């Protein structure tokens, strides 16, 4: 048994007051000789045993009343109403610690995680001072395997807990301190759900234990927006008989700026071609931030080569590209700025954005990896003998002799597609079919496989286009590549007053430049002929097909279709100036470049990933070696280390990974650090096929908006929990808590008070009141 208010225990000494009062009263008695009293004394001696017993019970009841009053004021508690009397239960403390990166929030040099460390030590210290046996299980959010990766039930209790049912003794404080030195806020965005599930599973394995669960977190709003899962976890824990204590370790909703995105423009990427990179900064605070400086840096790594330096020893060169100045960012506002990067050498180069120091360091840096090849190869198939279409398209790709747009067109005859396999087509970012009459052999199937895999296809019709073939083989009732069925050729009726332009373009990435600039050159484009579509044809709402450009008479000019991972663009007029004069207009250059950028975008996979995401590499087994190295960032900047893997063969592929499954019985944390990661698959001939990724923090975790105590408790109703502030945390109240017996004590006290009154009445002398009649008779006799 324990008392919440230990200082009141001394009040039990007041229980001897009835004895003292009784002794004092006995000392005040005087002996008087009286005949009538002799008779009473004889009667008393005859019944004195029974009288003493009643007086003793009265004295004891008064002593018990005083003791019960003290026990009720001190709030008597026990872990179990019956077994605790015999020392039959163990008190098991389950401490769940949030170590997501928002817990690195610092005020006056101390982070929220530091406060969680102090609260944990206080729990352990106070528990060690209590009677009975106490155990500790300590679990960090980051150590529990998420349910999405197979569930924490597949991880042993010993593996997922830093301490698992450790018995607390006098030396445990030192053990805890040594362990806590290794605790650091991770770069992960974590929620309590998986950790509470792990606690519930561990509790269900315990027998005859009294459980107390402590959740030490910063209680950010974003983690509790949908509390259904958390509420259910708390309900399950409460149903297992545990007390729940919520300990808030954060001290304020400090202002915080974070880089939420760094992404390259969706334009052609090639060595020697400038490219814009967009950097977005968000103000998570409640006050405006002014004069925010964002430094943008570029890192170029030494070229990977077989037989050269070990992967982790390759050097790199970092230079500052620019400093972006943001005059003001309002509360909750996101501001985007752009910077131009330029690389003369091909490779997978890294661009990094850095903010000045603030309460959260993890979201002040963000990386992106951009692949700059020697150029974007595109396949051009011109179905005409004169090859006029390919000629004008190439002029659009490279308008000046010395200009470098990064696009490398490869002109091939129609027969090239007849025998081309999908692997051969995959070397091209886009394919252009220019007035091709028909496709032979397996060309249509190969093109479909190419586009499904992310390739871009543009189809320009013309006088040679065979309508029946396109409709039957490429459209196939909407199931094929072709975005829309074709009909007959038609002339665009002349505009009488000449005030309406022939082109009516929709808002689309290909045409945004024209719409934004209101380019007058478009008004000079003349379209004479085009191919109609069937009169009643309209794209189905969920088909992924849309009309993005029309002619003056509202006939469709450009139709786009999403096909698998790739895109298909159909133009109902010619590329060369045969049915129109667009190719002779300077705006055609913009059209060609924007069209190439848009269609090739699925092949420009930037692959942004959040920290903690596993990395997996799959390569053809017939072309690669099974040994594969990964390079991971170290704890200090500029330090990298190598992880060797033996790829597993499945069917015709070799597969290797980091950050997946379990590692030495614990959750795999290989990808839990932000930075640049690499994989070094090696071809059988010896060349290195380098892969590089950037792993960044979840930007939403940088939002430090918090919930109040009432808001947190309301989120988990009907769960009964106690909320504490870590700095003001009264551990005596939490650790000594159990079944509060105050109500039971009060009930016993009321019963004793009633019993005491009954005993007092029975042991005292009460003369009978004379009846009314007797009084009247006595009065008459006297008269």
FENGIQUI-V898102 format. One record per residue. PHI is phi as a letter, one per 40 degrees, with the letter a starting at -180 (none if undefined). OMEGA is omega in whole degrees, 0 to 359 (NA if undefined). D_CENTER is the distance of its C-alpha to the mean C-alpha in whole Angstrom. Layout:
PHI,OMEGA,D_CENTER + PHI,OMEGA,D_CENTER
This chain:
none,182,43 + b,179,42 + b,179,42 + c,181,39 + b,185,42 + c,184,44 + c,182,46 + c,183,48 + c,179,49 + c,179,52 + c,178,53 + c,177,54 + c,178,57 + c,181,58 + c,180,59 + c,179,62 + d,178,64 + d,179,65 + c,181,67 + c,179,68 + c,180,69 + c,180,71 + c,179,73 + c,179,74 + c,179,75 + c,179,78 + c,183,79 + c,182,80 + c,175,82 + b,179,86 + c,180,89 + b,178,92 + c,183,95 + a,186,95 + c,181,96 + c,181,94 + c,178,91 + c,177,93 + c,179,92 + c,180,89 + c,178,88 + c,178,90 + c,181,88 + c,180,85 + c,179,86 + c,184,86 + b,189,82 + c,179,81 + c,180,78 + c,179,77 + c,178,76 + c,180,75 + c,180,72 + c,179,71 + c,178,71 + c,178,69 + c,178,67 + c,179,67 + c,179,66 + c,180,63 + c,179,62 + c,176,62 + c,180,60 + c,179,58 + c,180,57 + c,180,57 + c,181,54 + c,177,52 + c,178,52 + c,180,51 + c,180,48 + c,179,47 + c,179,46 + c,179,45 + f,178,42 + c,179,43 + b,174,40 + a,180,40 + c,176,37 + a,186,39 + c,185,42 + b,186,45 + c,181,43 + c,179,42 + c,182,46 + b,179,47 + g,187,44 + c,183,42 + b,176,39 + b,175,36 + c,184,33 + b,180,30 + c,177,27 + b,181,24 + b,181,22 + b,187,18 + b,175,16 + c,177,13 + b,173,13 + c,191,9 + c,174,11 + c,177,11 + c,175,14 + c,178,16 + d,186,17 + b,171,21 + b,181,24 + f,174,27 + g,181,26 + b,181,24 + c,175,20 + c,178,19 + c,174,18 + c,178,22 + c,176,23 + c,177,21 + c,181,23 + c,179,26 + c,179,25 + c,178,25 + c,180,28 + c,177,30 + c,182,29 + c,181,30 + c,182,33 + c,179,34 + c,179,34 + c,180,36 + c,183,39 + c,176,39 + c,178,41 + g,182,40 + c,180,38 + b,177,34 + b,180,31 + b,167,28 + b,182,25 + b,183,22 + b,172,18 + c,180,15 + d,189,12 + c,185,12 + c,182,15 + c,180,14 + c,181,14 + c,179,11 + c,180,13 + c,181,12 + b,177,14 + h,175,17 + g,181,16 + c,180,17 + c,180,20 + c,178,21 + b,181,21 + c,180,24 + c,180,24 + c,183,25 + c,186,23 + c,181,19 + b,174,21 + c,170,22 + b,181,25 + b,177,26 + f,178,29 + c,178,31 + c,181,34 + c,176,34 + a,186,37 + c,183,39 + c,187,37 + c,179,34 + d,180,33 + c,178,34 + c,180,32 + c,181,29 + c,178,29 + c,180,29 + c,184,26 + c,176,24 + c,180,25 + c,183,23 + c,176,20 + b,174,18 + c,181,15 + c,174,13 + c,186,11 + c,171,7 + b,190,4 + b,176,5 + b,185,7 + c,191,11 + d,183,11 + c,180,12 + c,178,14 + c,175,16 + c,178,17 + c,178,18 + c,179,20 + d,180,22 + c,178,23 + c,179,24 + c,181,26 + c,178,28 + c,181,29 + c,180,31 + b,176,34 + f,178,36 + b,170,34 + c,188,33 + b,172,29 + b,182,27 + b,178,23 + b,174,22 + b,181,18 + b,186,18 + a,177,15 + b,172,15 + f,177,14 + c,184,12 + d,186,13 + c,181,9 + c,186,8 + b,180,12 + c,177,12 + b,190,13 + c,185,14 + d,181,16 + c,180,14 + c,180,15 + d,181,18 + c,178,19 + c,178,18 + c,178,20 + c,180,23 + c,179,23 + c,180,23 + c,179,26 + c,175,28 + c,174,28 + g,184,30 + c,167,28 + c,183,27 + b,178,24 + b,178,24 + b,184,21 + b,181,21 + c,185,20 + c,178,20 + c,185,19 + b,178,22 + a,173,21 + c,187,19 + c,176,20 + c,182,20 + a,173,18 + b,179,18 + a,173,16 + c,186,16 + c,181,14 + a,169,16 + a,190,19 + a,177,20 + c,176,24 + c,181,26 + c,180,27 + b,179,30 + c,181,32 + b,180,31 + a,176,34 + d,181,36 + g,179,38 + b,180,36 + c,180,35 + a,176,31 + c,174,29 + b,183,25 + b,179,23 + b,181,21 + b,180,19 + b,180,19 + b,175,17 + c,181,19 + c,185,16 + c,181,19 + b,178,22 + b,180,25 + c,175,26 + b,184,26 + b,177,29 + f,180,30 + c,180,27 + b,178,27 + b,178,25 + c,179,26 + b,183,26 + b,179,27 + b,179,28 + b,177,28 + b,182,31 + c,174,31 + c,185,34 + c,179,35 + c,181,34 + a,177,37 + c,179,38 + g,179,40 + c,181,39 + c,175,37 + c,187,35 + d,184,31 + c,182,30 + c,179,33 + c,180,33 + c,179,33 + a,179,32 + b,181,33 + b,177,31 + b,179,32 + c,182,31 + c,185,31 + a,171,31 + b,181,30 + c,180,29 + b,176,30 + b,185,28 + c,182,30 + a,174,28 + b,180,25 + c,179,25 + d,180,22 + g,184,19 + c,175,21 + b,180,20 + b,180,23 + b,175,23 + b,180,26 + b,178,27 + b,182,29 + c,176,31 + b,184,31 + a,179,34 + b,180,34 + c,181,38 + b,177,37 + c,178,35 + i,177,32 + c,187,28 + c,186,27 + b,174,25 + b,184,24 + b,175,22 + b,186,22 + b,175,22 + b,174,22 + c,183,24 + c,175,23 + a,187,21 + d,179,20 + b,182,16 + c,190,17 + c,184,14 + c,177,14 + c,179,17 + b,177,18 + a,184,17 + b,166,19 + a,178,20 + b,182,22 + b,179,25 + c,176,28 + b,178,31 + c,176,34 + c,178,37 + i,176,37 + c,180,36 + c,178,38 + b,182,39 + c,180,42 + b,178,44 + b,180,47 + b,184,50 + c,182,52 + b,179,55 + c,184,58 + c,180,58 + f,179,54 + c,182,54 + c,181,50 + c,180,49 + c,183,51 + c,178,50 + c,178,46 + c,175,47 + c,177,48 + c,179,45 + c,181,43 + a,187,45 + c,179,47 + b,185,49 + d,184,50 + c,181,48 + c,180,45 + b,177,42 + c,180,39 + g,181,38 + c,181,39 + b,181,41 + c,177,43 + b,182,45 + c,180,48 + b,177,49 + c,180,51 + c,182,50 + c,180,51 + d,182,48 + c,185,46 + c,183,48 + b,183,48 + c,177,44 + c,180,42 + d,180,38 + c,179,37 + c,180,40 + c,184,38 + c,177,35 + c,180,36 + b,177,37 + c,179,34 + a,176,36 + b,180,39 + b,173,42 + b,187,44 + b,180,47 + f,178,50 + c,183,50 + c,182,52 + a,178,51 + b,182,49 + b,175,50 + g,182,50 + c,184,46 + c,181,45 + c,180,43 + c,179,41 + c,178,40 + c,179,39 + c,178,37 + c,180,35 + c,182,35 + c,178,33 + d,180,31 + c,177,29 + h,179,28 + c,177,32 + b,183,33 + b,175,37 + b,181,39 + b,173,42 + b,181,45 + c,179,48 + a,183,52 + c,182,55 + c,185,55 + c,179,52 + c,187,53 + c,183,52 + c,180,52 + c,182,51 + c,182,47 + c,184,47 + c,186,48 + b,184,46 + b,178,43 + c,175,43 + f,176,43 + g,179,43 + g,182,39 + c,184,38 + c,183,39 + c,190,38 + c,182,40 + c,184,39 + a,176,42 + c,182,45 + b,175,48 + b,186,51 + c,176,55 + c,180,55 + a,175,56 + c,176,57 + c,183,55 + c,182,58 + c,175,59 + c,186,58 + c,183,61 + c,177,60 + g,182,58 + c,183,55 + b,180,52 + c,181,50 + c,184,50 + b,176,46 + b,189,44 + c,178,40 + c,175,37 + c,186,34 + a,180,32 + d,180,31 + c,188,34 + b,184,36 + d,181,34 + c,181,37 + c,183,40 + c,182,38 + c,184,37 + c,185,40 + f,188,43 + c,181,44 + c,181,48 + c,180,49 + c,180,47 + c,180,50 + c,179,52 + c,180,51 + b,176,53 + b,181,52 + c,183,56 + b,177,55 + a,176,51 + b,177,51 + c,168,50 + b,177,48 + d,189,49 + d,186,50 + c,183,48 + c,173,45 + a,180,41 + c,177,38 + c,185,36 + d,185,33 + b,184,31 + c,185,32 + g,181,30 + b,181,34 + a,173,35 + c,185,38 + b,178,37 + a,181,40 + b,174,44 + c,182,47 + d,181,50 + c,178,51 + g,174,47 + c,180,47 + c,177,44 + b,178,44 + b,177,41 + b,181,38 + b,179,35 + b,172,33 + c,183,30 + b,186,31 + g,178,29 + c,185,26 + b,183,29 + b,176,31 + b,179,35 + b,179,37 + b,174,41 + b,187,43 + c,172,46 + b,187,49 + c,174,50 + c,178,48 + c,180,51 + c,177,54 + b,177,56 + c,180,54 + a,178,53 + b,184,53 + c,184,50 + c,178,50 + c,180,52 + c,180,50 + d,180,48 + c,179,45 + c,177,45 + c,179,44 + c,178,41 + d,183,40 + c,182,41 + c,180,38 + c,179,35 + c,178,36 + c,180,36 + c,183,32 + c,183,31 + c,182,32 + c,186,31 + c,178,27 + c,179,26 + c,177,28 + c,184,26 + c,177,23 + c,175,21 + f,176,18 + c,183,15 + b,176,12 + c,178,9 + d,184,10 + g,179,10 + c,178,11 + c,178,15 + b,182,18 + b,179,21 + b,175,24 + b,181,27 + b,178,30 + c,182,34 + c,182,35 + c,185,39 + b,187,38 + b,175,36 + c,183,36 + c,178,34 + c,182,33 + a,179,30 + b,171,29 + b,177,25 + b,185,25 + b,178,22 + c,178,21 + c,181,23 + c,180,22 + b,181,24 + c,179,25 + g,179,27 + c,178,27 + b,177,26 + b,186,27 + b,174,28 + b,181,26 + c,178,29 + b,170,28 + b,184,31 + c,177,30 + c,182,30 + c,176,32 + b,188,32 + f,182,34 + b,185,35 + b,170,32 + b,184,31 + b,175,27 + b,185,25 + a,168,22 + b,176,20 + g,181,17 + b,173,17 + g,183,18 + b,177,20 + b,183,22 + f,176,25 + g,181,24 + b,176,20 + c,182,17 + c,183,17 + b,185,16 + c,182,18 + b,182,15 + c,181,13 + b,179,15 + c,177,15 + h,185,18 + b,179,20 + b,181,20 + b,169,24 + b,185,25 + b,174,29 + c,185,30 + b,177,34 + c,180,37 + c,179,40 + c,173,42 + h,182,40 + c,178,38 + c,177,34 + b,189,32 + c,172,29 + b,182,25 + a,180,23 + b,171,19 + b,177,17 + b,185,14 + b,179,12 + c,173,9 + c,186,6 + c,182,9 + c,180,8 + c,178,7 + c,177,11 + c,188,12 + c,178,14 + c,188,15 + b,175,16 + c,173,18 + c,180,21 + d,181,23 + c,180,24 + c,179,21 + c,182,19 + c,179,22 + c,181,23 + c,187,19 + b,175,20 + d,16,24 + c,181,26 + c,176,25 + c,181,27 + a,176,25 + b,181,26 + b,182,24 + b,169,25 + c,188,25 + d,182,24 + c,183,27 + b,189,29 + c,177,28 + c,185,32 + c,180,31 + d,181,35 + c,184,33 + c,186,30 + c,182,32 + c,184,35 + c,178,34 + a,176,35 + c,181,37 + c,184,39 + c,184,42 + d,180,44 + c,178,44 + c,179,46 + c,180,48 + c,178,49 + c,178,50 + c,180,53 + c,179,54 + c,179,55 + c,179,57 + c,178,58 + c,177,59 + c,179,61 + c,180,63 + c,178,64 + c,179,66 + c,179,67 + c,180,68 + c,180,70 + c,184,72 + c,182,73 + c,181,74 + b,181,76 + c,181,79 + b,179,79 + c,180,83 + c,176,84 + c,179,84 + c,180,88 + c,182,88 + c,182,89 + c,180,92 + c,179,93 + c,181,93 + c,180,95 + c,179,98 + c,180,98 + c,180,98 + c,180,101 + c,179,103 + c,181,103 + c,NA,104
